[in-house]
Amino acid sequence: MNFDLTRRSAVLDRVISLLQAIPFDERCRVYLRGGILEECVPHPQADVDLVVVGPRAKSTDAVEAISERLAALGRPIEAVPIEEGGLRRVAQLRMLIQCRSLQLHGDPLSLPPLAVNDALIDGLWRVYSPTLLASTLEGHLRHRLVSLKYLLRAVGILGLSEGRYSRDLRTCLAWSQRYVPASFGVLAQGFEDLDLDRPAPLDIGPVIRELEAARSRLLPAGPPSHR
């Protein structure tokens, strides 16, 4: 994915600068992904998401170095170490690496194109299934942010029905007007509440039901998801 890095945030500049100062092993490939990369103005609580592909010991060492170096940012760090063989078997992670990441270290990976099929869609939906959530969006900021991410990224999966996919929260919010129109107002309210740190409870039960109905209508059927 070619991201427009001319509009990148000061947070992203800082993350890239810190990561490029780490002397990674030449066998490790380091990928930055997630809201820090995709959002022009990352949320204050947004994770710094990375994937390190390489030999087990070396990729684990790289993750430790990343966590230590980025601790000064005061943000949650989620760095996943994985061997290349393992990456080839994890379709969801492969999709993020191939479509929605920025490589910061190492030679490019040679991976075959990933087919968008029933198995991939079902795997993605199992990760972000709205039925994993409680019917009320409430609690501290971090918990509400995670819950809203699940809802909006489920909308992003619905985009596969038209050959597009996104994890960017603002993009997914805009798409919700097309795929789950009755839920747009609630999702927009949740997004605004997060920006303003308003802790008022929000009923998301209808959103969950509309998302599940849209999945059944727009995407190939798969096994039922469970809470």
C-alpha positions as CSV (number, residue, x, y, z in Angstrom):
1,M,0.0,0.0,0.0
2,N,1.4,3.4,-0.9
3,F,0.4,5.7,1.9
4,D,0.5,9.5,1.4
5,L,3.3,10.3,3.8
6,T,3.3,13.9,2.8
7,R,0.4,14.4,5.3
8,R,1.9,12.3,8.1
9,S,1.5,13.4,11.7
10,A,4.3,14.6,14.0
11,V,3.6,11.4,16.0
12,L,4.4,9.2,13.0
13,D,7.6,11.2,12.3
14,R,8.7,10.6,15.9
15,V,7.9,6.9,15.7
16,I,9.8,6.4,12.4
17,S,12.8,8.4,13.7
18,L,13.0,6.2,16.9
19,L,12.6,3.0,15.0
20,Q,15.2,3.9,12.4
21,A,17.7,4.4,15.2
22,I,17.4,0.8,16.3
23,P,20.2,-1.5,14.9
24,F,17.9,-4.4,13.8
25,D,19.4,-7.7,12.7
26,E,19.6,-7.8,8.9
27,R,17.4,-10.9,8.9
28,C,14.5,-9.0,10.5
29,R,11.8,-7.2,8.5
30,V,10.0,-4.5,10.4
31,Y,6.6,-3.3,9.5
32,L,4.6,-0.4,11.0
33,R,0.8,-0.5,10.7
34,G,-2.4,0.7,12.3
35,G,-3.8,4.1,13.3
36,I,-0.4,5.7,13.9
37,L,0.4,5.1,10.2
38,E,-3.1,5.5,8.6
39,E,-4.6,8.4,10.5
40,C,-3.6,12.0,9.8
41,V,-4.3,12.8,13.4
42,P,-3.8,9.6,15.5
43,H,-6.0,9.3,18.6
44,P,-4.0,10.1,21.8
45,Q,-4.6,6.5,23.0
46,A,-3.8,4.9,19.6
47,D,-1.4,1.9,19.8
48,V,1.9,1.8,18.0
49,D,1.4,-1.5,16.0
50,L,4.3,-3.3,14.5
51,V,5.1,-6.7,13.0
52,V,8.6,-8.1,13.0
53,V,9.2,-11.0,10.6
54,G,12.3,-13.0,11.1
55,P,14.0,-15.9,13.0
56,R,12.3,-16.5,16.3
57,A,15.2,-15.3,18.6
58,K,16.1,-12.3,16.4
59,S,12.5,-11.1,16.0
60,T,11.9,-11.5,19.7
61,D,15.0,-9.4,20.4
62,A,13.8,-6.8,18.0
63,V,10.4,-6.6,19.7
64,E,12.2,-6.0,23.1
65,A,14.3,-3.3,21.5
66,I,11.2,-1.6,20.0
67,S,9.3,-1.7,23.3
68,E,12.3,-0.1,25.1
69,R,12.9,2.5,22.5
70,L,9.3,3.6,22.1
71,A,8.4,3.6,25.8
72,A,9.1,7.4,25.8
73,L,6.1,7.9,23.6
74,G,3.7,7.0,26.5
75,R,1.5,5.0,24.1
76,P,0.6,1.3,24.2
77,I,3.1,-0.7,22.0
78,E,1.9,-3.8,20.2
79,A,4.8,-5.4,18.4
80,V,4.3,-9.0,17.1
81,P,7.2,-11.2,16.3
82,I,6.6,-13.9,13.7
83,E,8.6,-16.2,11.5
84,E,8.1,-16.0,7.8
85,G,6.6,-19.5,7.7
86,G,4.1,-18.6,10.3
87,L,3.2,-15.4,8.5
88,R,2.3,-17.4,5.4
89,R,-0.2,-19.4,7.5
90,V,-1.9,-16.4,9.2
91,A,-4.0,-14.8,6.4
92,Q,-5.2,-11.9,8.4
93,L,-1.7,-10.7,9.4
94,R,-0.5,-11.3,5.9
95,M,-3.3,-9.1,4.5
96,L,-2.2,-6.3,6.9
97,I,1.5,-6.7,5.9
98,Q,0.8,-6.8,2.2
99,C,-2.0,-4.1,2.0
100,R,-1.8,-1.8,5.0
101,S,1.8,-1.4,6.3
102,L,5.0,0.5,5.9
103,Q,8.2,-1.5,5.8
104,L,10.9,0.2,7.8
105,H,13.7,-2.4,7.8
106,G,14.8,-5.4,5.8
107,D,14.4,-6.8,2.3
108,P,10.9,-6.9,0.8
109,L,9.0,-10.2,1.4
110,S,8.2,-12.3,-1.6
111,L,4.6,-13.3,-0.9
112,P,2.0,-14.5,-3.5
113,P,-1.1,-12.3,-3.8
114,L,-3.7,-13.0,-1.1
115,A,-7.0,-14.2,-2.4
116,V,-10.1,-12.6,-0.9
117,N,-12.3,-15.6,-0.4
118,D,-14.8,-17.0,2.2
119,A,-12.0,-18.2,4.5
120,L,-10.3,-14.9,4.6
121,I,-13.5,-12.9,5.2
122,D,-14.6,-15.3,7.9
123,G,-11.2,-15.1,9.6
124,L,-11.3,-11.4,9.7
125,W,-14.9,-11.3,11.0
126,R,-14.0,-13.7,13.8
127,V,-11.3,-11.2,14.9
128,Y,-13.6,-8.1,14.8
129,S,-17.0,-9.7,15.3
130,P,-19.3,-7.2,17.0
131,T,-20.9,-10.0,19.0
132,L,-17.7,-10.1,21.1
133,L,-18.8,-6.8,22.6
134,A,-21.2,-5.9,25.4
135,S,-24.3,-4.0,24.2
136,T,-23.3,-0.8,26.0
137,L,-20.2,1.3,25.2
138,E,-19.0,2.5,28.6
139,G,-16.0,2.5,30.9
140,H,-12.7,4.2,30.8
141,L,-11.3,5.8,27.6
142,R,-9.1,2.9,26.7
143,H,-11.9,0.3,26.9
144,R,-14.3,2.5,24.9
145,L,-11.6,3.1,22.2
146,V,-11.0,-0.7,21.8
147,S,-14.8,-1.4,21.5
148,L,-15.3,1.4,19.0
149,K,-12.4,0.0,16.9
150,Y,-14.1,-3.4,16.8
151,L,-17.3,-1.8,15.5
152,L,-15.7,0.4,12.9
153,R,-13.2,-2.2,11.6
154,A,-16.2,-4.6,11.2
155,V,-17.5,-1.9,8.8
156,G,-14.1,-2.0,7.0
157,I,-14.5,-5.7,6.4
158,L,-17.9,-5.1,4.9
159,G,-16.0,-3.1,2.2
160,L,-14.7,-6.3,0.9
161,S,-18.1,-6.8,-0.7
162,E,-17.0,-4.1,-3.1
163,G,-13.4,-5.0,-3.4
164,R,-12.1,-2.5,-0.8
165,Y,-10.8,-2.7,2.7
166,S,-9.7,-0.3,5.4
167,R,-8.9,-0.3,9.1
168,D,-8.7,3.5,9.3
169,L,-11.3,4.6,11.8
170,R,-12.4,7.7,10.0
171,T,-12.6,5.9,6.7
172,C,-14.7,3.1,8.3
173,L,-17.0,5.7,9.9
174,A,-17.6,7.2,6.5
175,W,-18.3,3.8,5.0
176,S,-20.8,3.1,7.7
177,Q,-23.3,5.5,6.0
178,R,-23.4,3.0,3.1
179,Y,-23.2,-0.4,4.8
180,V,-25.0,0.2,8.1
181,P,-26.8,3.5,7.6
182,A,-29.1,3.2,10.7
183,S,-26.0,2.9,12.9
184,F,-24.0,5.9,11.5
185,G,-25.3,8.4,14.0
186,V,-24.4,6.1,17.0
187,L,-21.0,5.4,15.6
188,A,-20.4,9.1,15.0
189,Q,-21.5,9.9,18.5
190,G,-19.1,7.3,19.9
191,F,-16.3,8.8,17.9
192,E,-17.1,12.3,19.1
193,D,-17.3,11.1,22.7
194,L,-13.8,9.6,22.4
195,D,-12.4,12.8,20.9
196,L,-13.8,14.8,23.8
197,D,-13.3,12.1,26.4
198,R,-17.0,12.1,27.3
199,P,-17.7,8.9,29.4
200,A,-21.4,8.8,28.8
201,P,-22.7,5.2,28.2
202,L,-23.8,4.5,24.6
203,D,-26.2,1.8,23.6
204,I,-24.5,-0.1,20.7
205,G,-26.9,-3.1,20.7
206,P,-28.7,-2.0,17.6
207,V,-25.3,-1.3,15.9
208,I,-24.1,-4.9,16.7
209,R,-27.3,-6.3,15.2
210,E,-27.1,-4.2,12.0
211,L,-23.5,-5.1,11.5
212,E,-24.3,-8.8,11.8
213,A,-27.2,-8.4,9.4
214,A,-25.0,-6.6,6.9
215,R,-22.4,-9.3,7.1
216,S,-25.0,-11.9,6.3
217,R,-26.4,-9.8,3.4
218,L,-23.2,-8.6,1.8
219,L,-20.5,-11.2,2.5
220,P,-20.3,-15.0,2.0
221,A,-21.8,-17.0,4.8
222,G,-19.5,-18.5,7.3
223,P,-19.7,-20.3,10.7
224,P,-21.6,-18.3,13.3
225,S,-19.4,-16.2,15.6
226,H,-19.6,-16.5,19.4
227,R,-19.2,-14.2,22.3
